């Protein structure tokens, strides 16, 4: 490994995940980086072929939040 290890000394444990084949390894790495958000990590990874669903899902989720709030008031 070349260059300075920005995360040296920051890890006190690790987990091992076995992904059969290499088709999803990059996606699993990206997902883990987004969940863990390690100090010193410069990127969080991207998902191949992914689309941002925020614009289409947020209004639906807000609608359900309104329904849930109304049910709680009853």
C-alpha positions in Angstrom: 0.0 0.0 0.0 1.5 3.3 -1.0 1.0 6.7 0.6 0.1 7.6 4.2 -2.6 5.5 6.0 -5.1 8.2 7.2 -6.9 5.6 9.4 -3.8 4.2 11.1 -4.5 3.6 14.8 -8.3 4.3 14.4 -9.4 0.7 14.2 -9.7 -1.5 17.3 -11.8 -4.3 15.7 -12.9 -5.5 12.3 -15.7 -7.6 10.7 -15.3 -10.0 7.9 -18.0 -10.4 5.2 -17.7 -13.0 2.5 -19.3 -12.0 -0.8 -19.5 -14.8 -3.3 -18.2 -13.7 -6.6 -17.1 -10.1 -7.3 -20.3 -8.7 -8.8 -21.4 -6.9 -5.6 -18.2 -6.3 -3.7 -18.0 -2.6 -4.7 -21.6 -2.0 -3.7 -21.1 -3.7 -0.3 -18.0 -1.6 0.3 -19.9 1.6 -0.6 -22.8 0.6 1.7 -20.5 -0.1 4.6 -18.6 3.2 4.1 -21.9 5.1 4.1 -23.1 3.3 7.3 -19.9 3.5 9.3 -18.6 6.9 8.1 -15.0 6.3 9.3 -12.9 9.3 10.2 -10.4 10.1 7.5 -12.4 8.4 4.7 -12.4 10.8 1.8 -15.2 9.2 -0.2 -18.3 7.2 0.7 -18.5 5.2 -2.5 -21.0 5.2 -5.3 -23.5 2.6 -6.5 -23.3 1.6 -10.1 -26.5 2.3 -11.9 -28.2 3.8 -8.8 -30.6 6.7 -9.1 -31.4 9.3 -6.5 -34.9 8.4 -5.3 -35.2 11.4 -2.9 -37.4 13.5 -5.2 -39.8 10.6 -5.8 -39.9 9.0 -2.3 -39.8 12.1 -0.1 -43.3 13.3 -1.0 -44.7 9.8 -0.4 -43.0 9.4 2.9 -44.2 12.8 4.0 -47.8 11.7 3.1 -47.4 8.6 5.3 -46.0 10.7 8.1 -49.1 12.9 8.0 -51.3 9.8 8.1 -49.4 8.4 11.1 -49.5 11.7 12.9 -53.3 11.8 12.4 -53.7 8.3 13.8 -51.6 9.1 16.8 -53.9 12.1 17.6 -57.0 9.8 17.7 
